Amino acid sequence: MVAGRSSVTPFGGTVWTFPIIGNKIMQIRKGEKEMKTSIKITVFLTILAAFTVLIVSPVTSQDKPADNMQIVREKVRADKKLFVAANMELTESEAKGFWPLYERYQKDLEKLGERTLELIRDYAMNFEKMSDEAAKKMLDEWLALEMERQKMREAYLPKFRAVLPDKKVARYYQLENKILAVVNYELAAEIPLVQ
């Protein structure tokens, strides 16, 4: 895992910062005001750290109580929503249409996330002694998950377009993509190659 350090936010929460990712995000946000950028980076890194814990912890440590994982999941949801809200700059009327749709989309994404987590758990149990048959099954499942994720993006696109202007729909899809890219980066750093 990328070395990180924790700090307390002005809101009283703990945030894990990851220097490599933080530097990349700061470069992306270079033209924005410093204060606004700092808040966005803090929220984004909180989401990243919590989501990484959500995915990787069950794989590496099976003795965590279920209640702790539920707390982490709720924290991830809240932090992600805060990150999206800070970046979307919705009007009141846009927000009325966007947030209920956002919640439905997140529930559907969570179903894919649960299947991904199960796939990662299976992989963690088998990567050192994986058979060709198991590798084929896992690869097929991963590709099926990726195709479902793409189909979901396409299915929700007209729904988001019905409640937001296209520029804001594009911005929202960018935010989802950025979050997924960072999570995938962290997972790639943690998950070993098949032996």
C-alpha positions as CSV (number, residue, x, y, z in Angstrom):
1,M,0.0,0.0,0.0
2,V,1.2,3.5,-0.6
3,A,2.5,5.0,2.6
4,G,0.0,7.4,4.2
5,R,-0.4,9.5,7.3
6,S,-3.4,10.6,9.2
7,S,-4.5,14.0,10.2
8,V,-7.5,15.6,11.8
9,T,-9.8,17.7,9.5
10,P,-11.3,21.0,10.6
11,F,-14.6,19.0,10.8
12,G,-13.2,16.7,13.4
13,G,-12.7,13.6,11.2
14,T,-9.5,11.7,10.6
15,V,-8.2,11.8,7.0
16,W,-5.5,9.6,5.6
17,T,-3.3,11.3,3.1
18,F,-1.3,9.5,0.4
19,P,1.6,11.7,-0.9
20,I,1.7,10.2,-4.5
21,I,-2.0,10.5,-5.1
22,G,-2.3,13.8,-3.3
23,N,0.4,15.3,-5.7
24,K,-1.4,14.0,-8.7
25,I,-4.7,15.5,-7.6
26,M,-3.0,18.8,-6.7
27,Q,-1.7,19.0,-10.3
28,I,-5.1,18.3,-11.7
29,R,-6.6,21.1,-9.6
30,K,-3.8,23.6,-10.1
31,G,-5.9,26.4,-11.5
32,E,-8.5,26.4,-8.7
33,K,-8.4,28.5,-5.6
34,E,-6.1,27.1,-2.9
35,M,-8.7,26.8,-0.2
36,K,-11.4,25.1,-2.4
37,T,-8.7,22.7,-3.7
38,S,-7.6,21.8,-0.3
39,I,-11.1,20.9,0.8
40,K,-11.7,18.8,-2.3
41,I,-8.5,17.0,-2.0
42,T,-9.2,16.2,1.7
43,V,-12.6,14.9,0.9
44,F,-11.3,12.9,-2.1
45,L,-8.5,11.3,-0.1
46,T,-11.0,10.5,2.7
47,I,-13.1,8.7,0.1
48,L,-10.1,6.9,-1.3
49,A,-8.8,5.8,2.1
50,A,-12.2,4.6,3.3
51,F,-13.0,2.8,0.0
52,T,-9.5,1.1,0.0
53,V,-10.1,0.0,3.6
54,L,-13.6,-1.3,2.6
55,I,-12.2,-3.4,-0.3
56,V,-8.7,-4.4,1.0
57,S,-9.3,-5.0,4.7
58,P,-11.7,-7.9,4.3
59,V,-9.1,-9.5,2.0
60,T,-6.2,-9.1,4.3
61,S,-7.9,-9.3,7.7
62,Q,-10.9,-11.5,8.2
63,D,-11.2,-10.8,11.9
64,K,-12.8,-7.4,11.6
65,P,-16.3,-7.2,13.1
66,A,-19.2,-6.6,10.7
67,D,-20.3,-3.5,12.5
68,N,-17.0,-1.8,11.8
69,M,-17.3,-2.5,8.1
70,Q,-20.8,-1.1,8.1
71,I,-19.5,2.1,9.7
72,V,-16.8,2.3,7.1
73,R,-19.4,1.8,4.3
74,E,-21.6,4.6,5.7
75,K,-18.6,6.9,6.0
76,V,-17.5,6.1,2.4
77,R,-21.1,6.9,1.1
78,A,-21.2,10.2,3.1
79,D,-17.7,11.3,2.0
80,K,-18.3,10.4,-1.6
81,K,-21.6,12.4,-1.6
82,L,-19.8,15.4,0.0
83,F,-17.1,15.2,-2.7
84,V,-19.7,15.0,-5.5
85,A,-21.7,17.9,-3.9
86,A,-18.6,20.1,-3.6
87,N,-17.8,19.6,-7.3
88,M,-21.1,19.6,-9.0
89,E,-22.2,23.2,-8.1
90,L,-25.9,22.3,-8.5
91,T,-28.7,24.8,-8.5
92,E,-31.6,24.1,-6.1
93,S,-33.8,22.8,-8.9
94,E,-31.0,20.6,-10.4
95,A,-30.3,19.2,-6.9
96,K,-34.0,18.1,-6.5
97,G,-33.7,15.9,-9.6
98,F,-30.1,14.8,-9.2
99,W,-29.8,13.5,-5.7
100,P,-32.6,10.9,-5.8
101,L,-31.2,9.6,-9.1
102,Y,-27.7,9.7,-7.6
103,E,-28.9,7.6,-4.7
104,R,-30.4,5.0,-7.0
105,Y,-27.2,4.9,-9.1
106,Q,-25.1,4.4,-6.0
107,K,-27.2,1.5,-4.9
108,D,-26.7,-0.2,-8.2
109,L,-23.0,0.6,-8.1
110,E,-22.9,-0.9,-4.6
111,K,-24.2,-4.2,-6.0
112,L,-21.3,-4.3,-8.4
113,G,-19.0,-3.4,-5.6
114,E,-20.2,-6.3,-3.5
115,R,-19.6,-8.7,-6.4
116,T,-16.1,-7.1,-6.9
117,L,-15.4,-7.6,-3.2
118,E,-16.4,-11.2,-3.4
119,L,-14.2,-11.7,-6.5
120,I,-11.2,-10.1,-4.7
121,R,-11.8,-12.4,-1.6
122,D,-11.8,-15.4,-3.9
123,Y,-8.7,-14.2,-5.5
124,A,-7.0,-13.6,-2.2
125,M,-7.7,-17.2,-1.1
126,N,-6.4,-18.7,-4.4
127,F,-3.8,-16.5,-6.1
128,E,-0.8,-18.6,-4.8
129,K,-2.2,-21.9,-6.0
130,M,-4.6,-20.9,-8.7
131,S,-5.6,-23.5,-11.3
132,D,-6.3,-22.6,-14.9
133,E,-10.0,-23.3,-14.4
134,A,-10.2,-20.9,-11.4
135,A,-8.2,-18.2,-13.3
136,K,-10.6,-18.5,-16.3
137,K,-13.6,-18.3,-14.0
138,M,-12.3,-15.2,-12.2
139,L,-11.2,-13.5,-15.4
140,D,-14.7,-14.1,-16.9
141,E,-16.4,-12.7,-13.8
142,W,-14.1,-9.6,-13.8
143,L,-14.9,-8.9,-17.4
144,A,-18.6,-9.5,-16.8
145,L,-18.5,-6.9,-14.0
146,E,-16.7,-4.4,-16.2
147,M,-19.3,-4.9,-18.9
148,E,-22.1,-4.5,-16.4
149,R,-20.5,-1.3,-15.1
150,Q,-20.4,0.1,-18.6
151,K,-24.0,-0.9,-19.3
152,M,-25.1,0.8,-16.1
153,R,-23.3,4.0,-17.1
154,E,-25.1,3.9,-20.4
155,A,-28.4,3.1,-18.9
156,Y,-28.2,6.0,-16.4
157,L,-26.9,8.5,-18.9
158,P,-30.4,9.5,-20.3
159,K,-31.7,9.7,-16.8
160,F,-29.0,12.1,-15.7
161,R,-29.5,14.1,-18.9
162,A,-33.2,14.5,-18.0
163,V,-32.3,16.3,-14.8
164,L,-29.0,18.1,-15.6
165,P,-27.5,20.1,-18.4
166,D,-25.0,18.0,-20.4
167,K,-21.9,19.8,-19.0
168,K,-22.9,18.8,-15.5
169,V,-23.7,15.3,-16.6
170,A,-20.2,15.1,-18.1
171,R,-18.7,16.5,-14.9
172,Y,-20.5,13.9,-12.7
173,Y,-19.3,11.1,-15.0
174,Q,-15.8,12.5,-14.7
175,L,-16.1,12.5,-10.9
176,E,-17.2,8.9,-10.8
177,N,-14.4,8.0,-13.2
178,K,-11.8,9.8,-11.1
179,I,-12.9,8.0,-8.0
180,L,-12.9,4.6,-9.7
181,A,-9.5,5.3,-11.2
182,V,-7.9,6.1,-7.8
183,V,-9.6,3.1,-6.2
184,N,-8.4,0.8,-9.0
185,Y,-4.9,2.2,-8.7
186,E,-4.9,1.4,-4.9
187,L,-6.3,-2.1,-5.6
188,A,-3.7,-2.7,-8.3
189,A,-0.9,-1.7,-5.8
190,E,-2.3,-4.2,-3.2
191,I,-3.3,-7.2,-5.2
192,P,-0.5,-9.5,-6.1
193,L,-0.1,-11.2,-9.5
194,V,-1.3,-14.7,-10.0
195,Q,1.4,-17.3,-9.1
